[in-house]
C-alpha cells in the first residue's frame, strides 16, 4: 500500500481503517471564502524571521513582520479535500487551525513521544518544518529541498519540548514551477489502542435540514464512514428528519448504520441519553458494537475529519478520557468562539478558560501570530456540540442526568473528573455552531433549566458552603427585576421550588416540565414576544433623544449609587401614560440594567433581532418576587448539607440504565 492510499482510502474487512493516522492534511471546501480558507492554510507572504542560536531542538525565530492580509491572492488550488496545487513562485504555510499539529495537547494527554509528518508531493520546491513554544515564539526545525518528480517526504518530530504548549506545522515554497500536494498527514510512530469504531449520536428537535447536511457530510468521506459503527438520531420533533429533502440519498450511503429513534421531546439530555443507551445496549441489549460514542448537536456544520481526529486522540490517550471538539462560529466561520471551558467551583458558573479569548477571528489574527493560542488550555468539561466519550468511561459513569437541557454536559464532565477521567478540548477538532452572541437564553424559557440544573450540579459537585452560589443568584434576581424580566424570575422560583423538592422529581418532570414553563412565562409581558415594535405605539421620544443612552457607571461608588437609585425607582408607582405607549424603544445591545431600571416601560428587541418584548414596570411584582426569591434562597442555604446528601445518594439511580429504561424509554 502506498502512503497516498493510507491517507485517503479506507481499508475493507476487519483491518483498522485509520491505523496510526492522527490527522490528515485537509483543504477548504470548494467556494469557501478567503476568511474560511484561513482555517486551513495561510496564503500570506511568509514571516520574516530574525534568527538566534541556542535551542537544542532548532533555531529560535522571532516573527517580525507578516505581509499581506486575509484577502491576499490565492496561492493554493484545492483539487480535493486532501490534495492541492501550489502556484509557482509562492509560499503557503499550513500553520493554520485545521492543519497545524497541536503538539502541546498530544504531549500532555497521549502516550506518544514523537510524531511523524508524511507528505506525498510532486514537483520542485521546498518543505520547511516549524514549531512554537508555549509563548508563541517560532522555531525553525528543519527543511528539505524537493527536486522534482513524485515522492514521499517524511519527518519524525520530537514531542518532548511541548510540556506547556506549542504547535508543529510545515510550509511549502515553490520557485519557477508549481508543486502538487497529493496527500499529507501526521502519524503516530506506534500502534493505537483499541478499535476505531465510533457511534455518532445527534438528538434533534425540528432541525431536519441541518441533520441531513450532517448525515451527508459523514457519508461523503469514506475514511470517516469506515470508522462509524452507527449514526443514531433521536428525533424528538414534529418535523421529521425522514421527511426532509435529501434524506433518502444520505440514508442510502449510510445504509444500515443509520438508526432513527422517534421519541417525545426530552430535551438534549433525554436525546443524548437515548443515543448512549442505543450505542451501549439498544432495545435488544446488543448496542452498536462501538468503542467510542461521539455526541454532536443537530444545528452544526461538520468538518468530517474532526471525527477521525477525536477517535485517534482517544485511542492514543494515556488513560481513557473525554475528547472535546472546539466551537467555531456558524455566523462568522473564521471565528473560534470557544477555546475551552471551566467551572467556578464556588459560585458554580461555567466560564471561558483563563487566558483565552472568545470569538477570536483567525482570519484577522492567524494561529502563527496569536501567542495565547499556543499555550495549552486545560478544561473541566466539553459541551456536547461535539464530545467523544469512550465506551469504558460511559459504562463506568452511567447515563446523563435527566435535566432536559443545560448543565448536563458540564455535570457529566465534572462527574468524569471526580472518577479520574479528564477532558481535553483539542484544537483542530471542531464544528461550526451558532455563536452565543446571537442569544441570551438565561432570560427566556430556558431560565428555568439554567437555575434548577445549576443548583443540581452544585449539589452533586460543588462546595460545602452555598454562600457564593446564593449570593450570585440574588444578584441575578435583582438584575432580572431591574430589566423587567419578570417571567425569568417566575421561572427561577419554579426552578428553586423543584430543586428543593429533591432528586425524585427529575425523571417525573422530564417529559412534562416544558408545558409548565411555557404557561408560566406567558403570564408576563417579557414572556410574550411580538414580531415587531410596530405592533404597539412607538415611543414619543424625538429622534435625537431616542438614540442617546446613558453610559455605564464605573467604579464601585458610582455602581452602588446607580443601583440604589434604580431600586428606589422600581419601588415607585409608574407613570400610567407609559402603560400603553412605551417610554422608549431599546435595542438589545442597550438593554442594560442602568438603562431599563430608570424606565417605566420599553420595547426591547430580542438578541437575534427577530422580535421585541413590550416590558412594563410593576412595583408590586418587584417587591413580591424579590422577597420570594430571598426566602427560597435562605431555605436552600439552611438545607444545603441535606440537599447535597440527597442528590449525591440519588446519583446512581438518576444515571442508571435501568432507571432510564423503566421511567422514560420503555415506560408503560
ABEGO torsion letter per residue (X at the ends): XBAAAAAABBBBEABBAAEABABBBBBBBBGBBAAAAAAABBABBBBBBBBBBGBAAEBBBBBABBBEBAABBBABBBABAABBBBBBGBBBBABBAAABBBAAAAAAABABABBBBBBBBBEBEBBBBBBBBAAGBBBBABBBBBAEEBBBBBBBBBAAAAAAEEBBBBBBBBBABBBBBABBBBBBABBBBEBBBBBBBBBBBGBAAAAAAAAAAAAABAAAAAABABBBBBBABABBAAABBGAAAAAAAAEAABBBBBBBBAEAAAAAAAAAAAAAAEAAGAEAGBABBBBBBABBBBBAAAAAAAAAAAAABABBBBBBBBBBBAABAABBABAEBBBBAAAGBBBBBBGBBBGBBAAABBAAABAAAABBBBBABBBAABBBBBAAAAAAAEBBBBAGBEGAAAAAAAAAAAAGBBBBBBBGBBBBBBBAAABBAAABAAAAAAAAAAAAAAAAABBABAAAAAAAAAAAAAAAAAAGBAAAAAAAAAAAAAAAAEAAAAAAAAAAAAAAAAAAAAABAAABBBABAAABBBBABBAAAAABBBBBBBEAAAAAAAAAAAAAAAABBBBAAAAABBABBBBAAABBAAAAAABABBBBBBAAGABBBBBBBBAAAAAAAAAAAAAAAAAAAAAAAAAAAAAAAAAAAAABAAAAAAAAAABX
